[in-house]
Amino acid sequence: MNFIEAIVSDIQSNDSITIVTFDFDNTHLRMMSLDLNTPIVIGSKVKLGIKASSIALAKDLSGVMSI
């Protein structure tokens, strides 16, 4: 597992789904969570663990993506 340090730049919640946007080296990363138990606020510095088998990549994505 690899780790990177990023800053929380946006949080969107709808019912039980939360999408958190992180800024890392001028790149936006997004995480979708069904159960976000840890209190997190915009501007927080976080350490992200990245597991290669648990990510989806897209470039110039338009439309809907289903995972």
Buried (B, 14 or more C-beta within 10 A) or exposed (E): EEEBEBEBBEBEEEEEEBBBBBEBEEEEBEBEBEEBEEEBEEEBEBEBEEEEEEEEEEEEEEEEEEE
